[in-house]
Amino acid sequence: MTLPLERPFSITGHTFINLEAVVVTLTRDGHVGRGEGDGVYYLGESQESMLSQLESVRRQVEAGISRAELQDLLPAGGARNALDCALWDLEAKSSGQRIWNLLGIQPKTLTTVATVGMGTPEEMAARALEFARYPNLKIKLDNNEPIGRLDAIRAARPDATLVIDVNQGWEYQNLIDYLPDLERLQVAMIEQPLRRAGDERLVELESSIPIGADESCLTLEEYHQVKNRYQVINIKLDKTGGLTEALRIVEAARTDGKQLMVGNMTGSSLSMAPAYVIGQFCSFVDIDGPLLLDSDIEHGLQYLDAGVVGLPTDQLWG
């Protein structure tokens, strides 16, 4: 499934033009389950690589596979995510229950950030104003004028809660140098400032602003490797390889007293719907992928005033 974005969307080291996803559809006894995988771009995943992985396990899937068996059949990534979420959707449809009943969750509506991609300070401030009905903004930054860009956005949106996402774009000394201004600008969280596998010094950092792990924490195994470096863990289903592994990270992180964030790799509402489950446990919610698209899929999520996102319908997923 290839869907054009409304406009090019730039982050550190990458510009997205289209959503390039794969969709898995499973049928059993007249019931249909679906799942979307958008891939992990910085690991080199593509539609072709995800489709190849899915085709490699077609025989096992068509013979009947459990979610537990799937975890060992495919590695974490977009292909397993699509298949895992399709299995969850199929179970919900087959049992006549919503995902909330299957998981014992009383669902609440979520308030998402709207994401401002990189541009000039003036362009980013203008985009922040376009998102005036969203109280929470996520700002994409690199090491080019980060404070100047934030100053422009803060001047345009003095009311907004700002989360910044650096996507591995800074060195440790940059972070130290920028912290006073980030505190002045009342940044609520700093997401992935340093390189994956280059973040060991965060253990010694004293910051009044919580630091979040994104690229540094893909799976439960990696969570245990980096948890002492971060106060916030960003869970994305394409990184974890599906809702099953994501729920395991939620359990471990909550036990350790971490704050949680749910994020996305862009995506349609079919990708955001299972992420909505993880959002039930999160202090920071980023499920704005469909806002970046020229148009969403049928039965998509409702994006309402004040950043509120309506619950997924059973026609969409779960």
Order of alpha helices (4+ residues) and beta strands (2+ residues): beta-beta-beta-beta-alpha-alpha-alpha-alpha-alpha-beta-beta-alpha-beta-alpha-beta-alpha-beta-beta-alpha-beta-alpha-alpha-beta-alpha-beta-beta
